[in-house]
C-alpha cells in the first residue's frame, strides 16, 4: 500500500513516514503545494495524508484537483486547524476523514487502514479470489486454509494483483506501487518477485493465476 504525506513540517513528516514504513506501507513525501501537485498528477496513492496549510497553496485546492481529475485516492486531512468549517469543507470536497493535530501515530495508522479498507476492499478485512484468502489486518494470505509463506513484498504483490484482478498491469506500475521513491535503476528485480510468488501459488493452489501479457505486463486472472 502506497501513501503520500503532504506536510511541510519535516520532523512530523519524517516521523509519520518512519512509523508507517514500520507497518509496511510505502511512503512518499511532498513538502509544498507544487511538489504535491506534481506527484498526484502522475501517480496514484492508496491514501494521501493532506495538511491544509502548506507552502505555495492550500491542501484543499489539492483536494479539488484530485476530484476534478476523478482520482480515487483516499484522503485523510491532517491539520492544526480544528474549526468545524474546515472539517465540513474538507469532507464536502471529498476527503475521507479528518484528523486534528496533535495526534497519536497509532490513531493515524488506524484511520489510514480504515480508509484503504473502505476504498479498496469494500470495508472488508478479507479479500478473496478463487481459493485464495487475504487477511488485510494480519497481512497474511492462505490457500484452502493453508497459510502461504510469503515475504513482505510477495504479500504486497499478491494484494496488488488481487485488488486489480483481470486488469493488465505494467511492470512500471508494479514497481512504482511497491517501491515508490525507493525504486532505483532497472525494474528487472520484479521478475524475481513474480517468479517466486507464481511458484508458491502454483504449489498451493495448483493453478497459475499470473499471466504474462507480452509487451504490456501482467494480468492476475483465473482464465
C-alpha positions as CSV (number, residue, x, y, z in Angstrom):
1,X,0.0,0.0,0.0
2,X,1.4,3.4,-1.0
3,X,1.0,6.6,1.0
4,X,1.7,10.2,0.1
5,X,2.4,12.5,3.0
6,X,1.8,16.2,2.2
7,X,3.3,18.0,5.1
8,X,5.8,20.9,5.4
9,X,6.9,20.2,9.0
10,X,9.8,18.0,8.2
11,X,10.1,16.4,11.7
12,X,6.4,15.5,11.6
13,X,6.6,14.2,8.0
14,X,9.6,12.1,8.8
15,X,8.0,10.7,11.9
16,X,4.8,9.7,10.1
17,X,6.8,8.2,7.3
18,X,9.0,6.2,9.7
19,X,6.0,4.9,11.6
20,X,4.0,3.9,8.5
21,X,7.1,2.3,6.9
22,X,7.4,0.1,10.0
23,X,3.9,-1.1,9.3
24,X,5.0,-2.0,5.7
25,X,3.5,1.0,3.9
26,X,5.4,2.5,1.0
27,X,5.7,6.2,1.8
28,X,6.5,9.3,-0.3
29,X,6.5,12.9,0.9
30,X,5.9,16.4,-0.5
31,X,6.7,19.5,1.4
32,X,4.8,22.1,-0.6
33,X,1.9,22.6,-3.0
34,X,3.8,22.3,-6.3
35,X,5.7,19.1,-5.3
36,X,2.4,17.5,-4.1
37,X,0.6,18.6,-7.3
38,X,3.3,17.1,-9.5
39,X,3.0,13.7,-7.6
40,X,-0.8,13.4,-7.6
41,X,-1.0,14.4,-11.3
42,X,1.3,11.4,-12.2
43,X,0.9,8.8,-9.6
44,X,-2.0,7.0,-7.7
45,X,-1.9,6.5,-4.0
46,X,-3.9,4.3,-1.7
47,X,-4.1,7.2,0.8
48,X,-2.9,10.8,0.8
49,X,-2.3,12.5,4.2
50,X,-3.0,16.1,3.4
51,X,-2.2,19.1,5.5
52,X,-4.4,22.1,4.8
53,X,-1.8,24.8,5.3
54,X,1.3,24.2,3.1
55,X,3.8,26.5,1.3
56,X,2.6,27.6,-2.1
57,X,-1.0,26.9,-1.8
58,X,-3.8,25.1,0.1
59,X,-4.3,21.4,0.7
60,X,-8.0,22.0,-0.1
61,X,-7.0,23.1,-3.6
62,X,-5.1,19.9,-4.0
63,X,-8.2,18.0,-2.9
64,X,-10.2,19.9,-5.5
65,X,-7.6,18.9,-8.2
66,X,-7.9,15.3,-7.2
67,X,-11.7,15.3,-7.6
68,X,-11.6,17.3,-10.8
69,X,-9.4,14.7,-12.3
70,X,-11.7,11.9,-11.0
71,X,-8.8,10.4,-9.0
72,X,-9.9,7.7,-6.5
73,X,-7.0,8.1,-3.9
74,X,-8.2,8.0,-0.3
75,X,-7.6,11.4,1.5
76,X,-7.1,11.9,5.2
77,X,-6.8,15.6,6.1
78,X,-4.3,16.3,8.9
79,X,-4.3,19.8,10.2
80,X,-3.7,22.1,13.2
81,X,-6.8,23.8,12.2
82,X,-9.7,22.3,14.3
83,X,-12.6,24.5,13.2
84,X,-15.9,23.0,12.2
85,X,-15.8,24.9,8.9
86,X,-12.5,23.4,7.9
87,X,-13.8,19.9,8.6
88,X,-17.0,20.4,6.7
89,X,-15.2,22.0,3.7
90,X,-12.7,19.1,3.5
91,X,-15.3,16.4,3.8
92,X,-17.6,18.2,1.4
93,X,-14.8,18.4,-1.2
94,X,-14.4,14.6,-0.9
95,X,-11.9,13.9,1.9
96,X,-12.5,10.5,3.6
97,X,-11.6,11.6,7.1
98,X,-10.1,14.5,9.1
99,X,-7.6,14.3,12.0
100,X,-6.6,17.3,14.1
101,X,-3.0,17.9,15.3
102,X,-1.6,16.8,17.6
103,X,-2.4,13.1,17.2
104,X,-1.1,9.7,18.1
105,X,0.6,7.9,15.2
106,X,-1.2,4.7,16.2
107,X,-4.5,6.5,15.6
108,X,-3.3,7.9,12.3
109,X,-2.3,4.4,11.2
110,X,-5.7,3.0,12.2
111,X,-7.5,5.7,10.2
112,X,-5.3,5.2,7.2
113,X,-6.1,1.4,7.3
114,X,-9.8,2.1,7.6
115,X,-9.8,4.4,4.6
116,X,-7.9,1.9,2.5
117,X,-10.2,-0.9,3.6
118,X,-13.3,1.2,2.6
119,X,-11.9,2.4,-0.7
120,X,-10.1,-0.8,-1.9
121,X,-11.9,-3.7,-0.2
122,X,-15.5,-2.5,0.3
123,X,-14.9,-2.3,4.0
124,X,-13.8,-5.9,4.4
125,X,-10.8,-7.2,6.2
126,X,-10.7,-10.3,4.0
127,X,-10.1,-10.3,0.2
128,X,-10.9,-13.5,-1.7
129,X,-10.0,-14.7,-5.2
130,X,-10.8,-18.3,-6.2
131,X,-9.3,-20.4,-3.4
132,X,-7.0,-17.6,-2.1
133,X,-7.9,-15.6,1.0
134,X,-6.0,-12.5,2.0
135,X,-6.3,-11.1,5.6
136,X,-5.5,-7.4,5.3
137,X,-5.3,-6.9,9.1
138,X,-3.0,-9.9,9.8
139,X,-1.2,-9.2,6.5
140,X,-1.3,-12.8,5.6
141,X,-2.6,-15.0,2.8
142,X,-3.8,-18.6,2.6
143,X,-4.9,-21.1,0.1
144,X,-7.6,-23.6,1.2
145,X,-6.9,-22.5,4.8
146,X,-3.2,-23.3,4.5
147,X,-1.0,-20.2,5.1
148,X,1.3,-19.1,2.3
149,X,4.8,-18.3,3.4
150,X,5.3,-15.0,1.7
151,X,7.9,-12.3,2.0
152,X,6.6,-8.8,2.7
153,X,7.0,-7.8,-1.0
154,X,5.4,-11.0,-2.2
155,X,2.4,-10.3,0.1
156,X,2.1,-6.7,-1.2
157,X,2.5,-8.0,-4.8
158,X,-0.3,-10.6,-4.3
159,X,-2.6,-8.0,-2.7
160,X,-1.9,-5.6,-5.6
161,X,-2.7,-8.3,-8.1
162,X,-5.9,-9.4,-6.4
163,X,-7.0,-5.8,-6.0
164,X,-6.6,-5.4,-9.7
165,X,-7.7,-8.8,-10.9
166,X,-8.4,-9.2,-14.6
167,X,-6.6,-5.9,-15.4
168,X,-3.3,-5.7,-17.3
169,X,-0.7,-4.0,-15.0
170,X,2.6,-2.8,-16.4
171,X,5.9,-3.6,-14.8
172,X,6.5,0.1,-14.2
173,X,3.2,0.4,-12.3
174,X,4.0,-2.6,-10.1
175,X,7.5,-1.3,-9.3
176,X,6.2,2.2,-8.6
177,X,3.4,0.9,-6.4
178,X,5.6,-1.4,-4.3
179,X,8.7,0.7,-4.0
180,X,7.7,4.3,-4.7
181,X,10.6,6.8,-4.3
182,X,12.8,4.0,-3.1
183,X,12.8,2.4,-6.6
184,X,16.2,2.7,-8.2
185,X,17.5,1.8,-11.6
186,X,16.1,-1.1,-13.6
187,X,12.9,-2.8,-12.5
188,X,14.2,-6.2,-13.6
189,X,14.1,-7.3,-9.9
190,X,10.3,-7.5,-10.3
191,X,10.7,-10.7,-12.3
192,X,12.3,-12.4,-9.3
193,X,9.4,-11.5,-7.0
194,X,6.8,-12.5,-9.6
195,X,8.6,-15.8,-10.3
196,X,8.7,-16.7,-6.6
197,X,5.1,-15.7,-5.9
198,X,3.9,-17.6,-9.0
199,X,5.8,-20.7,-7.8
200,X,4.3,-20.6,-4.4
201,X,0.8,-20.1,-5.7
202,X,1.1,-22.9,-8.2
203,X,2.3,-25.3,-5.5
204,X,-0.5,-24.3,-3.1
205,X,-3.4,-23.6,-5.5
206,X,-2.5,-25.9,-8.4
207,X,-3.2,-23.1,-10.7
208,X,-1.2,-20.3,-12.4
209,X,-3.1,-17.0,-12.0
210,X,-0.3,-14.7,-13.0
211,X,-0.5,-14.3,-16.8
212,X,2.3,-12.6,-18.7
213,X,0.9,-10.2,-21.4
214,X,3.6,-9.7,-24.0
215,X,4.9,-6.2,-24.3
216,X,2.5,-4.9,-21.7
217,X,2.9,-6.5,-18.2
218,X,0.9,-9.0,-16.2
219,X,-2.7,-9.9,-15.5
220,X,-4.0,-11.8,-12.5
221,X,-6.8,-14.0,-13.7
222,X,-8.4,-17.4,-13.4
223,X,-8.8,-17.6,-17.2
